[in-house]
Amino acid sequence: MSIAKRAVQLSALSKRFGAVEALQEMTLSVDEGELFGFIGADGAGKTTLLRILATLLLPGGGKAEVSGLDVVDSYRNIRRRIGYMPGRFSLYQDLTVEENLRFFATIFGTTISENYELIRDIYIQLEPFKNRRAGKLSGGMKQKLALCCALVHRPELLLLDEPTTGVDAISRAEFWQMLGRLKEQGITTLVSTPYMDEAALCDRIAFMQEGRLLAVETPSAITTLFRRPLFAIRARQTWQLITWLRSTTEAHSVYAFGRAVHYTAKCPGQTPDELLEALQRQGFTEVEVMRITPGIEDTFMALMESKTGEPDG
């Protein structure tokens, strides 16, 4: 059995901006060929981490390696091996689609035609607009152009900082289909996202909060960290329901999830029937109570509350 090679290795990596600890002694490894997701809210440290791996920021402490190369000592070599797509659209808005692609290909000593097979599925969607200035593209098309420019030199590692933020649902789905095809071609991808539904599409995910790793697992395995019984509760008076549940001494967590309220109790023995009766006694109508399987977002919320990487309970 062959041992997977490391595309990324972090050892007690840290970074501070003044009094703010953006990264706190982060240790992590990502194998070659993985589609790896970093999940967290704004301020979790996702962008800082990706910028360090892209050799755009110096680590404050610890060590980070890309393909076995230190991000400080071998930054020039690493820059030839990676493709980086920052969170904000950063291509030349006055250049056309084709001019941007040619420019980035030239920087890396290649041509569009040389690696056309890699970007073909994306480029064919851009081709009708190849003479349009990048600044005049829609959000989804800007995203695809930025991905093409990050791939045009066939990088070993692709770093994507919240690439689907601010684009429509169809463009988001198309983008993740593209990432799946890139994985089939052996490209390692690190992607950050605030969207929990995108986390399920990764091989592994890391939950981040305030510069710390809360958990690292496969999407299916990470939900096993949620150990309390979870109930989905619906009632006609949703906001009154949330307020009342949070006021009870039995409640451990209460969150709105769409039209339902996700609820856990301090006592693990509470049953759906007991909850239903208690709510009906309070005058709530059209009440439904169901025991449900925790999802990725439920697990993330529980880990954030505990701040230990282990839900309390």
N, C-alpha and C positions, 0 to 999 in steps of 0.2 A: 504493500500500500504506500503510495507516494505521499510525502508530507507537503502540505500546501505552503507556497512561498508567501511571505509577507509583502503586501503592497505598501502598507502603512504600519508603523510601530511608534507608539507614544509611550514614554516612560516618565512618570511624575511631571508631565508638562504643565507649566503654569505661566500666567501672564497677568500683569497688574497695570491698570491705568490710574495712577494716583492712588486714591483710597479704595478703588473698585478692583476686586479680584475677578477678572474676566474668565480665567481658567484656574482651577484649583487642583494641582497635582493629578492630572488626568493620565491614566494608564490604559492603553487599548491597543489591540492589533486588528488589522483588516487584511484578509487573504486576497491574493490575486484573483481577479474574476468576480469578486463579490459586488453586489449592489447593496450598499450599506447606507442606512438612513440615520440622520441625527434629528431628533424630535425635541422641540422645546419652544417656549414662548420667546418673545423679544427679550433680549438681555440674558439669555441662557448661556451665551458664549459660542454659539454655532459659527457666526461669521468670523470671530477672532480665530477660532480653530482652523477654519478653511484658509484664512489669509496666512496663517503660519505655515500650513502645508504648501501653499502656493508661493512661499518664500517672499511674501510681501510684508510680513511682520517678523520681528525677531522674538524668539521665546524669552520669557522672563526667567525661567528656570526649567530644569528637566531637559528632556531630549525628544526630538521628533525626527523620524526617518521616513523617506519615501524611496521605495525599491532598494532599501539598504543604505541609502545615501543620507547623510546628515543635512538638515535643511539650512544650517548655517554654513558649514564648511563646503558643501557641494551645491550651492544654490543655482549656479549657472547650469550645471548638468541637469538638475531637477527641472528647471524651467523648459528644457527641451523635451522632457518626458511627460509633462502634464498639460491638460487643457483646463482652463479656469473660466467659469461663468459667474461673475459677481451678481449680487442681488439687484443692483440697479443697472439698467441698460447702459452700457459704456462703450458701444461702438461709435464710429464716426457718423454722426447723423446727416452730415452734408454729402457723404459718399453714398453711391447707390449700393444696392444689395451685392451686385457682382464686384464692384470696386472694393468693398469691405472684405469680401472673401479672398480676392486676389492679394490684397494688402497683407492679410494675416498669413496666407500661404507663403508669400514671399519672405516674410519675417523668419519663417521656420525653414526656408530653403526648399520649398516644395511647390507643387501646383495643384489647382483644383482637380485636374484630370488624373493626377497621380493617385489620389486617394478618393476618387469619385465614388467608388463602390461603397465606401464607408458612410458617406453623407448623402448618397443618392435618394433614399426614401424621404429625407428631409428637404433636400434641394429641389426635388421635382415640385414640391408645394410652393417653393419660393420663385421658381424659374419664371412664372408669368409676370413677376414683379421685379425682375433682375435689374431693370433700369430705373426703378423707383428709389428715391432717397430713403435711407434707413429711418430717418426721423419722421417720415410720412407713413410708415407701416403701422398696422394694428398691433395691439399688445401681443397677441398670439404669434403674429409673423415676426415681430422683433425677437421674441423668445426663440423661435426656430432659427433665425439668422445668427443669433448669439451662439446657439448650440453648434451650428455649422462651423462658425469661426473657431470655436473651441476644439473641434474635431478634425479640422482640415489637415493637420499634420499627423494624424493617427497617434494620439497620445496613449501612453500606457495607463495613465490615471486621469480620470475626469472628476473635477471638483465643481459642484453646482450649489450655489448659495440661494436657497429659496427660489428656484427657477419658475415655479408656477404661481407665485404670489401676484394677485391682481389681474389674472387672465380668466377667461370664461371656462366653464366646466368642460366643454368639448375640447378646448385647447389643452386643458390639464390632462384629460384622458389620452389624447393623442401623444402628448409629450412623454407620458409614462410608457406608452406602447413603444415609443422610440428607444427609451432606456432599456426596455426588455430586449429589443433587437441588438442593441450595443453589447449587452451582456453576453448574448449568443456569440458575438465576435471576440469575446475574451477581454473586453475593456473593463477595468475596475472603476466603479463609480461610487463616489461619496456625495450624498445629496442631503441638504438640510431642508426641512419643511416644518411649518406649523400645523399642517393638515394631517389628522390622524388616519383618514382613509388612505392616504398615500403611504403611510407607514406599513400597511399590510402588504404592499407590493414589493417590499425590500426583502433581501435574504436575511439580514439581521438589522436590528434597530438599536439605537442608544438613546435613552431618555436623558435629557440634560436640564439642569436647573441651576441658575446662579453660578455657572462655571464648573459644576460638578456633574459627574455621571451618576445617575440614579439607578440605572439598570442597563444591561446589554444582553439581548437575547433575540431569538427568532420571533416573528410576530405571533405565532401560535403559542410558543412557550412562555412569552412574557406575561400573558394574561393569567398564568398559574400563580403569579405573585399576589394576585388579588384573592384573599382568603376568607373574607366575610361573605355571608349570604347577601345577595344583591336583589333588590326588588324594583320593578318598574311600576309606578303608580300613576294612574290617570283619574282626573275628576273634572267636572265642568268648571270648577273654580280653581284654575291652576295656580295663580299667584297666591291666593289665600291658602292653598294647600301647602305651598313651599314655606310660607311664613309660619303656619301652624306646626308643620313637622320640625322646623328648625327650633321652635320654642320648646319642644318636648325634651324631657330628660333622657328619653330612650334613644333619641337620634344620635347617630355617630356621624353620618354625612348625608347631605341633601343637595342635589344638583338638578337643574333643569336640563333635559336632553330632548330637544324638539318639543313635542306635545306631552311627553311623559316626564316624570320626576324619578330620578334614580336615587334610591334610599338604602342606607345600611343602618342597622341598629347596633347599639352597644352590646346587647344580649344576642348571641348567635342563635338562640332557640326561638326567636320570634317567627310566627307563621303568617302566611298570606291571609288566612281567615281572621287572625287576631288583628292584623292591620286594617282589614276591611271593616270589621265591626267597630273599631275605634274611630275610624274616619266617618262612618255613617252616624255614629253617636254625636259627632261634632257638627252634623248637618251637611256634610259634603254629599253631593249627588252625582249620579252617573259614574260611580267609583269602580275602578278596575285595579286589582293588585295581582302582579305576576312575579314569580321567582324567575330571574333571567341569568344567563351566562355573561360574566363581565367581558367587555370589549377592551381594545387597546386604550381608548380614551379614559375609561373607568380606571384602568390600572395606572395610567399616568397621573390622574388626579389623586389617587390614593398614595402614590409614591411622593408626589409633591407635598401632600399634607404631612407625611411622616418625615420627609427630608433625610431619610436614613438609607434609602435604596431598598427598604423592606417595609411593606405596609404593616401597620400596627394591628395585628389580629390575624 
